[in-house]
Amino acid sequence: MARTKNALKILEKVTGKDPVLREEIADARINLKVAQMIHDSRTKAGLSQRQLADLIGSKQPVIARLEDADYEGHSLTMLQRIAEALDQRLELRFVPSAKHIALKSRRSARRPPNRQLQPA
């Protein structure tokens, strides 16, 4: 079998079906995405961490911390300040979780089809 370099596939193989570990990985993935989003937006704007910090009235170490994938304290207020400084807007969405989708699928599979009555 060929070896994979896909980190997500490797993590899935290592973690198996442990729901607690999978939840922790999902949380870490969100933190990574937010940190990467801040970094990518800042660098695309051609700004250093210090320049972005100046624009939002903060210090460079704060931006470094926000761009750290291990940081878990992203606040909506701070993300809005960063978006404004970069002349962007912040979008936030709620999407169904995989657990919700699976539960909904199981429920609909058990439900008998809705039959319409035919006129006599």
OpenMM code with the backbone's topology and positions (N, CA, C; nanometers):
from openmm import Vec3, app, unit

residues = "MET ALA ARG THR LYS ASN ALA LEU LYS ILE LEU GLU LYS VAL THR GLY LYS ASP PRO VAL LEU ARG GLU GLU ILE ALA ASP ALA ARG ILE ASN LEU LYS VAL ALA GLN MET ILE HIS ASP SER ARG THR LYS ALA GLY LEU SER GLN ARG GLN LEU ALA ASP LEU ILE GLY SER LYS GLN PRO VAL ILE ALA ARG LEU GLU ASP ALA ASP TYR GLU GLY HIS SER LEU THR MET LEU GLN ARG ILE ALA GLU ALA LEU ASP GLN ARG LEU GLU LEU ARG PHE VAL PRO SER ALA LYS HIS ILE ALA LEU LYS SER ARG ARG SER ALA ARG ARG PRO PRO ASN ARG GLN LEU GLN PRO ALA".split()
positions = [
    Vec3(0.0842, -0.1177, 0.0000),
    Vec3(0.0000, 0.0000, 0.0000),
    Vec3(0.0888, 0.1242, 0.0000),
    Vec3(0.0516, 0.2241, -0.0779),
    Vec3(0.1281, 0.3476, -0.0871),
    Vec3(0.1154, 0.4273, 0.0422),
    Vec3(0.2234, 0.4917, 0.0810),
    Vec3(0.2222, 0.5755, 0.2008),
    Vec3(0.1632, 0.7110, 0.1665),
    Vec3(0.0872, 0.7664, 0.2599),
    Vec3(0.0256, 0.8966, 0.2368),
    Vec3(0.1009, 1.0058, 0.3097),
    Vec3(0.0989, 1.1255, 0.2523),
    Vec3(0.1570, 1.2430, 0.3169),
    Vec3(0.0465, 1.3376, 0.3617),
    Vec3(-0.0784, 1.2963, 0.3403),
    Vec3(-0.1933, 1.3789, 0.3777),
    Vec3(-0.2081, 1.3756, 0.5298),
    Vec3(-0.1861, 1.4915, 0.5940),
    Vec3(-0.1884, 1.4986, 0.7402),
    Vec3(-0.3239, 1.4588, 0.7977),
    Vec3(-0.4321, 1.4983, 0.7311),
    Vec3(-0.5646, 1.4646, 0.7828),
    Vec3(-0.5887, 1.3141, 0.7802),
    Vec3(-0.5439, 1.2472, 0.6750),
    Vec3(-0.5595, 1.1016, 0.6680),
    Vec3(-0.4744, 1.0327, 0.7734),
    Vec3(-0.3570, 1.0846, 0.7966),
    Vec3(-0.2694, 1.0271, 0.8987),
    Vec3(-0.3327, 1.0439, 1.0369),
    Vec3(-0.3843, 1.1639, 1.0662),
    Vec3(-0.4501, 1.1878, 1.1947),
    Vec3(-0.5699, 1.0951, 1.2139),
    Vec3(-0.6469, 1.0781, 1.1084),
    Vec3(-0.7647, 0.9912, 1.1175),
    Vec3(-0.7231, 0.8476, 1.1481),
    Vec3(-0.6156, 0.8038, 1.0857),
    Vec3(-0.5678, 0.6671, 1.1094),
    Vec3(-0.5183, 0.6515, 1.2530),
    Vec3(-0.4500, 0.7520, 1.3044),
    Vec3(-0.3943, 0.7472, 1.4392),
    Vec3(-0.5038, 0.7576, 1.5456),
    Vec3(-0.6022, 0.8448, 1.5242),
    Vec3(-0.7037, 0.8702, 1.6263),
    Vec3(-0.8147, 0.7676, 1.6270),
    Vec3(-0.8327, 0.7002, 1.5165),
    Vec3(-0.9397, 0.6011, 1.5106),
    Vec3(-1.0748, 0.6655, 1.5273),
    Vec3(-1.1599, 0.6051, 1.6082),
    Vec3(-1.2958, 0.6549, 1.6246),
    Vec3(-1.3194, 0.7188, 1.7613),
    Vec3(-1.2132, 0.7579, 1.8304),
    Vec3(-1.2256, 0.8204, 1.9621),
    Vec3(-1.2946, 0.9561, 1.9483),
    Vec3(-1.4214, 0.9691, 1.9966),
    Vec3(-1.4968, 1.0936, 1.9764),
    Vec3(-1.4356, 1.2142, 2.0475),
    Vec3(-1.3765, 1.1937, 2.1646),
    Vec3(-1.3163, 1.3052, 2.2385),
    Vec3(-1.1952, 1.3581, 2.1627),
    Vec3(-1.1131, 1.2680, 2.1162),
    Vec3(-0.9944, 1.3073, 2.0412),
    Vec3(-1.0323, 1.3743, 1.9098),
    Vec3(-1.1345, 1.3225, 1.8444),
    Vec3(-1.1814, 1.3826, 1.7186),
    Vec3(-1.2340, 1.5245, 1.7425),
    Vec3(-1.3026, 1.5464, 1.8554),
    Vec3(-1.3532, 1.6796, 1.8894),
    Vec3(-1.2376, 1.7756, 1.9146),
    Vec3(-1.1356, 1.7290, 1.9830),
    Vec3(-1.0182, 1.8124, 2.0093),
    Vec3(-0.9485, 1.8493, 1.8789),
    Vec3(-0.9413, 1.7556, 1.7875),
    Vec3(-0.8797, 1.7825, 1.6575),
    Vec3(-0.9629, 1.8836, 1.5797),
    Vec3(-1.0947, 1.8718, 1.5863),
    Vec3(-1.1824, 1.9671, 1.5176),
    Vec3(-1.1629, 2.1078, 1.5742),
    Vec3(-1.1503, 2.1193, 1.7061),
    Vec3(-1.1266, 2.2495, 1.7682),
    Vec3(-0.9916, 2.3067, 1.7242),
    Vec3(-0.8898, 2.2223, 1.7217),
    Vec3(-0.7563, 2.2666, 1.6794),
    Vec3(-0.7590, 2.3119, 1.5337),
    Vec3(-0.8360, 2.2430, 1.4526),
    Vec3(-0.8460, 2.2784, 1.3109),
    Vec3(-0.9073, 2.4174, 1.2947),
    Vec3(-1.0075, 2.4495, 1.3764),
    Vec3(-1.0691, 2.5828, 1.3711),
    Vec3(-0.9668, 2.6896, 1.4084),
    Vec3(-0.8917, 2.6666, 1.5160),
    Vec3(-0.7902, 2.7637, 1.5574),
    Vec3(-0.6858, 2.7836, 1.4483),
    Vec3(-0.6472, 2.6749, 1.3839),
    Vec3(-0.5507, 2.6832, 1.2750),
    Vec3(-0.6068, 2.7651, 1.1592),
    Vec3(-0.7327, 2.7413, 1.1238),
    Vec3(-0.7936, 2.8153, 1.0129),
    Vec3(-0.8006, 2.9640, 1.0417),
    Vec3(-0.8377, 3.0010, 1.1636),
    Vec3(-0.8468, 3.1425, 1.1990),
    Vec3(-0.7082, 3.2069, 1.1949),
    Vec3(-0.6102, 3.1394, 1.2535),
    Vec3(-0.4731, 3.1919, 1.2527),
    Vec3(-0.4218, 3.2093, 1.1094),
    Vec3(-0.4477, 3.1105, 1.0254),
    Vec3(-0.4023, 3.1167, 0.8857),
    Vec3(-0.4746, 3.2279, 0.8098),
    Vec3(-0.6029, 3.2457, 0.8382),
    Vec3(-0.6812, 3.3507, 0.7736),
    Vec3(-0.6238, 3.4886, 0.8074),
    Vec3(-0.5892, 3.5106, 0.9318),
    Vec3(-0.5315, 3.6385, 0.9737),
    Vec3(-0.3977, 3.6598, 0.9038),
    Vec3(-0.3130, 3.5580, 0.9078),
    Vec3(-0.1806, 3.5675, 0.8449),
    Vec3(-0.1929, 3.5949, 0.6954),
    Vec3(-0.2766, 3.5179, 0.6274),
    Vec3(-0.2903, 3.5333, 0.4823),
    Vec3(-0.3439, 3.6708, 0.4446),
    Vec3(-0.4425, 3.7195, 0.5189),
    Vec3(-0.4998, 3.8514, 0.4903),
    Vec3(-0.3975, 3.9623, 0.5145),
    Vec3(-0.3224, 3.9488, 0.6221),
    Vec3(-0.2206, 4.0491, 0.6545),
    Vec3(-0.1108, 4.0528, 0.5489),
    Vec3(-0.0603, 3.9352, 0.5116),
    Vec3(0.0484, 3.9328, 0.4132),
    Vec3(-0.0001, 3.9747, 0.2744),
    Vec3(-0.1236, 3.9407, 0.2409),
    Vec3(-0.1795, 3.9833, 0.1129),
    Vec3(-0.1899, 4.1360, 0.1064),
    Vec3(-0.2173, 4.1976, 0.2216),
    Vec3(-0.2244, 4.3436, 0.2293),
    Vec3(-0.0853, 4.4066, 0.2324),
    Vec3(0.0186, 4.3239, 0.2390),
    Vec3(0.1557, 4.3743, 0.2403),
    Vec3(0.1965, 4.4370, 0.3723),
    Vec3(0.1364, 4.3913, 0.4812),
    Vec3(0.1647, 4.4485, 0.6127),
    Vec3(0.2475, 4.3529, 0.6981),
    Vec3(0.3319, 4.4118, 0.7800),
    Vec3(0.4020, 4.3325, 0.8811),
    Vec3(0.3088, 4.3179, 1.0008),
    Vec3(0.3456, 4.2318, 1.0924),
    Vec3(0.2662, 4.2181, 1.2142),
    Vec3(0.2613, 4.3502, 1.2900),
    Vec3(0.3721, 4.4200, 1.2948),
    Vec3(0.3775, 4.5486, 1.3655),
    Vec3(0.2863, 4.6518, 1.2993),
    Vec3(0.2853, 4.6561, 1.1664),
    Vec3(0.2000, 4.7524, 1.0959),
    Vec3(0.0516, 4.7242, 1.1218),
    Vec3(0.0141, 4.5960, 1.1178),
    Vec3(-0.1249, 4.5615, 1.1462),
    Vec3(-0.1605, 4.5973, 1.2908),
    Vec3(-0.0692, 4.5681, 1.3815),
    Vec3(-0.0925, 4.6014, 1.5224),
    Vec3(-0.1147, 4.7518, 1.5390),
    Vec3(-0.0342, 4.8330, 1.4709),
    Vec3(-0.0510, 4.9783, 1.4775),
    Vec3(-0.1886, 5.0203, 1.4271),
    Vec3(-0.2343, 4.9563, 1.3191),
    Vec3(-0.3647, 4.9908, 1.2608),
    Vec3(-0.4812, 4.9605, 1.3553),
    Vec3(-0.4659, 4.8581, 1.4373),
    Vec3(-0.5765, 4.8213, 1.5273),
    Vec3(-0.5535, 4.8698, 1.6705),
    Vec3(-0.4468, 4.9467, 1.6902),
    Vec3(-0.4193, 5.0004, 1.8239),
    Vec3(-0.3703, 4.8942, 1.9205),
    Vec3(-0.2828, 4.8072, 1.8721),
    Vec3(-0.2329, 4.6986, 1.9555),
    Vec3(-0.0815, 4.6890, 1.9404),
    Vec3(-0.0235, 4.5792, 1.9850),
    Vec3(0.1206, 4.5564, 1.9772),
    Vec3(0.1495, 4.4340, 1.8912),
    Vec3(0.2686, 4.4278, 1.8351),
    Vec3(0.3086, 4.3183, 1.7467),
    Vec3(0.2940, 4.1812, 1.8105),
    Vec3(0.3293, 4.1615, 1.9382),
    Vec3(0.3135, 4.0283, 1.9978),
    Vec3(0.1677, 3.9782, 1.9975),
    Vec3(0.0729, 4.0708, 2.0027),
    Vec3(-0.0689, 4.0317, 1.9980),
    Vec3(-0.1003, 3.9691, 1.8624),
    Vec3(-0.0498, 4.0304, 1.7547),
    Vec3(-0.0732, 3.9765, 1.6209),
    Vec3(-0.0030, 3.8411, 1.6063),
    Vec3(0.1178, 3.8311, 1.6584),
    Vec3(0.1897, 3.7029, 1.6527),
    Vec3(0.1101, 3.5945, 1.7241),
    Vec3(0.0536, 3.6267, 1.8378),
    Vec3(-0.0258, 3.5298, 1.9138),
    Vec3(-0.1517, 3.4894, 1.8355),
    Vec3(-0.2181, 3.5879, 1.7737),
    Vec3(-0.3384, 3.5592, 1.6953),
    Vec3(-0.3081, 3.4713, 1.5743),
    Vec3(-0.1866, 3.4815, 1.5211),
    Vec3(-0.1470, 3.4021, 1.4055),
    Vec3(-0.0880, 3.2669, 1.4449),
    Vec3(-0.0843, 3.2369, 1.5733),
    Vec3(-0.0339, 3.1088, 1.6238),
    Vec3(-0.1469, 3.0071, 1.6216),
    Vec3(-0.1254, 2.8951, 1.5559),
    Vec3(-0.2297, 2.7921, 1.5427),
    Vec3(-0.2730, 2.7344, 1.6772),
    Vec3(-0.1894, 2.7462, 1.7792),
    Vec3(-0.2233, 2.6922, 1.9113),
    Vec3(-0.3035, 2.7900, 1.9962),
    Vec3(-0.3197, 2.9129, 1.9496),
    Vec3(-0.3926, 3.0140, 2.0275),
    Vec3(-0.5419, 2.9855, 2.0213),
    Vec3(-0.6085, 2.9881, 2.1370),
    Vec3(-0.7509, 2.9539, 2.1443),
    Vec3(-0.8389, 3.0712, 2.1850),
    Vec3(-0.7835, 3.1929, 2.1948),
    Vec3(-0.8598, 3.3042, 2.2484),
    Vec3(-0.9064, 3.4069, 2.1472),
    Vec3(-0.9276, 3.3660, 2.0226),
    Vec3(-0.9733, 3.4626, 1.9226),
    Vec3(-1.1088, 3.5195, 1.9634),
    Vec3(-1.1183, 3.6521, 1.9672),
    Vec3(-1.2461, 3.7133, 2.0010),
    Vec3(-1.3076, 3.7735, 1.8749),
    Vec3(-1.4366, 3.7757, 1.8733),
    Vec3(-1.5076, 3.8329, 1.7594),
    Vec3(-1.4720, 3.9807, 1.7432),
    Vec3(-1.4597, 4.0507, 1.8540),
    Vec3(-1.4251, 4.1925, 1.8493),
    Vec3(-1.2889, 4.2137, 1.7836),
    Vec3(-1.1913, 4.1337, 1.8221),
    Vec3(-1.0570, 4.1479, 1.7652),
    Vec3(-1.0578, 4.1127, 1.6170),
    Vec3(-1.1290, 4.0079, 1.5798),
    Vec3(-1.1362, 3.9705, 1.4385),
    Vec3(-1.2024, 4.0806, 1.3560),
    Vec3(-1.3017, 4.1467, 1.4121),
    Vec3(-1.3665, 4.2582, 1.3421),
    Vec3(-1.2711, 4.3760, 1.3269),
    Vec3(-1.1930, 4.4042, 1.4291),
    Vec3(-1.0949, 4.5127, 1.4206),
    Vec3(-0.9916, 4.4841, 1.3122),
    Vec3(-0.9473, 4.3601, 1.3047),
    Vec3(-0.8491, 4.3219, 1.2025),
    Vec3(-0.9111, 4.3342, 1.0637),
    Vec3(-1.0314, 4.2836, 1.0477),
    Vec3(-1.0991, 4.2914, 0.9177),
    Vec3(-1.1128, 4.4370, 0.8739),
    Vec3(-1.1542, 4.5238, 0.9643),
    Vec3(-1.1683, 4.6664, 0.9329),
    Vec3(-1.0354, 4.7268, 0.8907),
    Vec3(-0.9304, 4.6955, 0.9648),
    Vec3(-0.7977, 4.7491, 0.9339),
    Vec3(-0.7497, 4.7047, 0.7965),
    Vec3(-0.7931, 4.5868, 0.7544),
    Vec3(-0.7529, 4.5324, 0.6245),
    Vec3(-0.8549, 4.5648, 0.5159),
    Vec3(-0.9492, 4.6531, 0.5478),
    Vec3(-1.0549, 4.6939, 0.4551),
    Vec3(-1.1327, 4.5726, 0.4047),
    Vec3(-1.1677, 4.4869, 0.4984),
    Vec3(-1.2458, 4.3673, 0.4688),
    Vec3(-1.3615, 4.3612, 0.5674),
    Vec3(-1.4495, 4.2655, 0.5451),
    Vec3(-1.5564, 4.2419, 0.6417),
    Vec3(-1.5461, 4.0981, 0.6886),
    Vec3(-1.5910, 4.0766, 0.8080),
    Vec3(-1.5856, 3.9445, 0.8691),
    Vec3(-1.7196, 3.8764, 0.8491),
    Vec3(-1.7183, 3.7531, 0.8019),
    Vec3(-1.8405, 3.6735, 0.7890),
    Vec3(-1.8320, 3.5566, 0.8853),
    Vec3(-1.9431, 3.5311, 0.9504),
    Vec3(-1.9510, 3.4221, 1.0468),
    Vec3(-2.0741, 3.3408, 1.0135),
    Vec3(-2.0609, 3.2074, 1.0099),
    Vec3(-2.1744, 3.1227, 0.9735),
    Vec3(-2.1866, 3.0072, 1.0716),
    Vec3(-2.3091, 2.9620, 1.0893),
    Vec3(-2.3356, 2.8370, 1.1588),
    Vec3(-2.3664, 2.7339, 1.0514),
    Vec3(-2.3013, 2.6206, 1.0582),
    Vec3(-2.3263, 2.5129, 0.9628),
    Vec3(-2.3528, 2.3844, 1.0402),
    Vec3(-2.4351, 2.2958, 0.9850),
    Vec3(-2.4637, 2.1705, 1.0559),
    Vec3(-2.3356, 2.0904, 1.0790),
    Vec3(-2.3263, 2.0320, 1.1959),
    Vec3(-2.2104, 1.9476, 1.2261),
    Vec3(-2.2300, 1.8115, 1.1608),
    Vec3(-2.1228, 1.7390, 1.1475),
    Vec3(-2.1304, 1.6047, 1.0901),
    Vec3(-2.2211, 1.5165, 1.1758),
    Vec3(-2.2162, 1.5373, 1.3083),
    Vec3(-2.2998, 1.4597, 1.3995),
    Vec3(-2.4482, 1.4877, 1.3719),
    Vec3(-2.4821, 1.6143, 1.3497),
    Vec3(-2.6203, 1.6530, 1.3211),
    Vec3(-2.6664, 1.5918, 1.1894),
    Vec3(-2.5826, 1.5963, 1.0892),
    Vec3(-2.6182, 1.5426, 0.9576),
    Vec3(-2.6406, 1.3916, 0.9666),
    Vec3(-2.5534, 1.3215, 1.0403),
    Vec3(-2.5673, 1.1764, 1.0555),
    Vec3(-2.6959, 1.1417, 1.1298),
    Vec3(-2.7277, 1.2165, 1.2344),
    Vec3(-2.8500, 1.1917, 1.3116),
    Vec3(-2.9731, 1.2148, 1.2249),
    Vec3(-2.9732, 1.3222, 1.1497),
    Vec3(-3.0855, 1.3540, 1.0618),
    Vec3(-3.1026, 1.2455, 0.9558),
    Vec3(-2.9923, 1.1949, 0.9044),
    Vec3(-2.9964, 1.0897, 0.8030),
    Vec3(-3.0555, 0.9612, 0.8599),
    Vec3(-3.0162, 0.9269, 0.9825),
    Vec3(-3.0698, 0.8053, 1.0468),
    Vec3(-3.2192, 0.8183, 1.0721),
    Vec3(-3.2618, 0.9366, 1.1145),
    Vec3(-3.4045, 0.9576, 1.1406),
    Vec3(-3.4871, 0.9432, 1.0141),
    Vec3(-3.4400, 1.0012, 0.9049),
    Vec3(-3.5179, 0.9943, 0.7808),
    Vec3(-3.5187, 0.8529, 0.7236),
    Vec3(-3.4162, 0.7738, 0.7528),
    Vec3(-3.4121, 0.6359, 0.7042),
    Vec3(-3.5149, 0.5496, 0.7766),
    Vec3(-3.5452, 0.5835, 0.9030),
    Vec3(-3.6421, 0.5055, 0.9808),
    Vec3(-3.7855, 0.5477, 0.9523),
    Vec3(-3.8046, 0.6681, 0.9036),
    Vec3(-3.9388, 0.7213, 0.8813),
    Vec3(-3.9984, 0.6607, 0.7547),
    Vec3(-4.1232, 0.6114, 0.7624),
    Vec3(-4.1855, 0.5560, 0.6418),
    Vec3(-4.2147, 0.6681, 0.5421),
    Vec3(-4.2162, 0.6361, 0.4143),
    Vec3(-4.2422, 0.7398, 0.3148),
    Vec3(-4.3799, 0.8015, 0.3346),
    Vec3(-4.3912, 0.9284, 0.3043),
    Vec3(-4.5165, 1.0020, 0.3172),
    Vec3(-4.6031, 0.9689, 0.1962),
    Vec3(-4.7097, 0.8943, 0.2179),
    Vec3(-4.7963, 0.8529, 0.1064),
    Vec3(-4.9168, 0.9440, 0.0997),
    Vec3(-4.9467, 0.9860, -0.0174),
    Vec3(-5.0648, 1.0695, -0.0402),
    Vec3(-5.1839, 0.9815, -0.0685),
    Vec3(-5.2993, 1.0180, -0.0157),
    Vec3(-5.4209, 0.9430, -0.0409),
    Vec3(-5.4743, 0.9765, -0.1800),
    Vec3(-5.5144, 0.8739, -0.2500),
    Vec3(-5.5703, 0.8938, -0.3832),
    Vec3(-5.7237, 0.9058, -0.3724),
    Vec3(-5.7857, 0.9988, -0.4449),
    Vec3(-5.9319, 1.0091, -0.4404),
    Vec3(-5.9983, 0.8824, -0.4936),
    Vec3(-6.1099, 0.8435, -0.4325),
    Vec3(-6.1795, 0.7214, -0.4721),
    Vec3(-6.2651, 0.7425, -0.5952),
] * unit.nanometer
topology = app.Topology()
chain = topology.addChain("A")
for resn in residues:
    res = topology.addResidue(resn, chain)
    for name in ("N", "CA", "C"):
        topology.addAtom(name, app.Element.getBySymbol(name[0]), res)
